[in-house]
Amino acid sequence: MPRYAQLVMGPAGAGKSTYVNTVEVHYATLRRKVHCINLDPAAEHFAYPVQCDIRELISVDDVMEDNEMRFGPNGGLVFCMEYLIKNTSWLEECLGEVDDDYFIIDCPGQIEIYTHMDLMRRFVDTLEQWDIRVCAVYLLDSQFLVEPSKFIAGMCSALSAMVQLQLPHVNILSKIDLLSRKDRDSLESWLDPNENTMTDFLHRTTNKKHANLSRALARLLDDYSLVHFVPLNIEDEDSIGDLCLQVDMLLQIGDDAEPREPRDNDRDRDDVESGFDES
């Protein structure tokens, strides 16, 4: 049977690690085992259990401290990702060979490795060679909706990642719980934006000199008809469940999954929760 992986991407601060932790906890309540992978060589702390950590292979600090290379943070991260791709045997051994495994891969926040470099595309090719189905999960902070320049930048970066990776793809608006009530009320129009909505928004909030540019960008995004968003409120279990269901559908997990026989400890837990006592 194939294995599965979510590739969790997005700008720095979009909430990728929080998303990974939230999804891991959600699946744990459903008694579905997932394995969390850290692919960020500059990461420091995790709330979720990590099965594979790229820092065991190489870290940004190691690269930056090398007197011969003299890389900065961004150059160091790119070097680390290139090093990983050249040493995928380490990751293959870490992932193991168990069928039907489900991996959630927490990626770095430098979006250039998704948008115009081929590093992540090569990484995905490797996963697919290992018979792992991959789905791209692209997070965008919902605060991007309140400023037109951020909104256009976020939409374009999401579209660029979709074109570059060519994977089943879901775009997520994260941190919905942090929006004001006014912004939440207007959220629906931005989940599936069209040219008229975007053009009107940009005309009201940007310099008139840029009207033609704004209209052209809005038309580009509308013509592709690809950039749609799913809202995520980590405080709402229904929101988390709906998103996980959509990702499962993209990965076609339901088509392959077989009913899992309950383990003895599952039966014991159910007995306790239902108040059943054989004695």
N, C-alpha and C positions, 0 to 999 in steps of 0.2 A: 504494500500500500504506500501511496505517496506521503510525504511529510509536508508540513505547512509552515509558513513564516509571514509575519507582519513586519514590514520595513517601516519603522516609525521615523518620519522625517519632519523637517520644518525649521524655521529660523530659530536662533537662540532665544530662549525665554518663552517659546510658544507653549510649553507645558508637556514636552515629550516624556520626560521621566515620570511626571505625575500621571500621565495617560497610561504608561506601561504598568505602574503600580496599581492604578485603578482597575485596569483590565485583568491583571493577574489576580487581584482579590475577587473580582466578579466571577471569574472562571473557577476559582477555588470554592466559592459558595455553590457552584453547580457541579462540583466534584469532577471538574475537567482539569487535567494537569497541563500547564504551560511552562515553558522554560524561557527565562528572561536572559537576554544577551546584551551586554554593554559593548557598543562599538565606538564609544567616544573616548579617545585616548587622553582627553583633558578632564574627564569627569572626576568628581571627588567623593560624592556621597550618593547612596541609593536607599530608597525606602523599600525596594523589592529585592527578593533573593536573586542573586546573579549566578547563573550556571557557567557562563563564559565571559571573561572580562579581557578586552583587548590589552589592558594595561599589564597583564601578565606576559604579554608578548612584547609590547613596546608602548611607551607613553610619551606625551608631548614634552614633559619635563626632561626626560632622558635625551630627547633630540635637541632641545634648546640648550642643554648644558654641555653638549658636544662642542668642543672648541674648534673643530675642523669644519663642521657644517654651518654653524652660526645662523640657524633659522630662528625666525620670530614665531609667535603663536600660530598664525595661519599657515605659514610655510611648514612648520613642524607638524601640523595636523595632516596636511596633504602628504607629507613624507610618511607619516604613520600609516595612512590608508594605503599608500602604494606598497609599503612594506608588508601589510597584511595580505594584500592580493598576491604578492610574491611568495607568501608563506601560508597559503591556505590549508596546508596539511595540519597546522596547529589547530585551526578552527574545526576542521573535519574530525580530528580526534576528540576535540572537546565536545562536539555535538553528539558524537556516538552514532550508532547505526540502528537504533530502535525504530520500528515502523510506527507510523501514525503520530509521531511527535509534533508538537506545536510550539514554534519559537516566536517570541516577540523581541525584535531587535531594535534597541534604542540607539539611534544614530547621532552623529555630531550635528551641531547647529550651524555650521558653515554651509550655507545653501549653494555655494558655487560647486560643491562636489556632486550636487544633484542636477544643477541647471545647465552647466556648459562644459563640465569635465566628464570623462567617461569612466571614472573610478567606480561609481556605484553601479553603472551598467555592467562593468566587468565582474563586479562582486555578485550581482544578480545572476549573471551567466553561470558563475561557479555554483551557486546554490541550485540552479535548475539542473545542472549536470549531476548533482547529487540527488535528483528526483525530489526536490523540495519546491512546492508551489509557493509563489511569492505574491503578496498583495502589498501595494504601496499605500501607506497611511500618511497623509500630509496635513500637519497641524498648522493652523493660522490663528493667532490671538484675535479674539473677537473685538478687541480694542482697535484693530485695523479698520473697523467700519466707521469710526468717528472722524477720521481724517482722510480726505480724498487721495492725497499722495501715497499714504500707507495702503489704502484700499487697492489702488491700481498696482502698486508694487507687489502686494501680496497675491493678487489675482494672476499677475504675469509670472511670478516665481512658481506658483502652483502649476500653471499651464506649461511652463518650461520643463519642470520636473516630470510632468506627465508625458510630454513628447520625448524627453531624453530617455526615460526608463522603459516606456512602452509596456506597462504592467496594468493588471486590474487595479483600479485606483479609487480611493475615497478621500475627499477633502473635508477636513473637520474644522469647525469654528470652536476653539477651545475657550475656557474661562467664561462661559456664558453666565455663570453664577456671579461674576464680578461686574456685569453690566448694570447700568442704572435701569430703572423701570421704563423710562422713556425709550432708551436704546433697545431694550428687550421687545417693546411693543412694535418697533419698526424692523425687527430682525427678519421677519418672514420674507420681506421683499429682497433680502440679500442672500438668501439661501440658494435661490435660482435666479441670479440677476440677468436682466435682458438689456438690450441697447437703450431703450427709452428710459428705464429706471436709472441706469448708470449715467447717461448723458444729462438727465435732469439734475441728478445729484452733483455731478461735476460742474455743471454750469452755475449752480447756486453756491458752490464752495471754492471755486478756483478762479484765477485771473481770467478775464474775458479774452485776453490775448492768446490764451491756450485753448480756446473753445474748439478749434478745428482738431487739435491734437487730442483733446479729450474725447471728441466724437469718434475719431479714428480708432483710438484704443478701445472704446466701448464697443464699436462695431466688430473689431477683431475678436474680442472675447465672446461676443454674442454669436458670431459666425461659426466659431469652433464648437459651440454648444457642448462644451466639455466641463467647464469649471462650475460645478455645483457644490454646495456645502451641506454638511450634516452638523447640526448643533450638538455640543456635548456639555452637559451640566453634570459634573462629577458628584453633585449632591443629590441627583435624581437617579434612582436605580432604573427607572424605565428608560431614561435617556441613554444610560450605559448599555442596557440590554438591547435596545433597538440598534445601537451602533454595532455591537458585537454580532448581532444577527446579520446585519448588512455585510460585514466583513466575512463572516462565515459563508454567506451566499457567493461572494466574489471568489472565495477560495474553493468553492464547490465542496465544502466539507460534508454537507448533508448527503451528497451523492455517494460518498465513499464510506461514511461512518456506519459502523455496525453497533447494535445495542450492546452496552457494556454490562457484563454480569457484575452485580454488586459484590464487593469484597466483604469478608466477614466483619471487618470493623465498620463498614457502611451499614450492614444490617444491625449491628449492635447500637450504632448511633441512632438509627431510625426507631429502634425499639424504645430507647430512652426517651426520644423526643415525643413518641406517641403514648408514652406511659405504660407500655406493655411489659410485663414481667412474667417470665415463664414460671417463676417460683410461686 
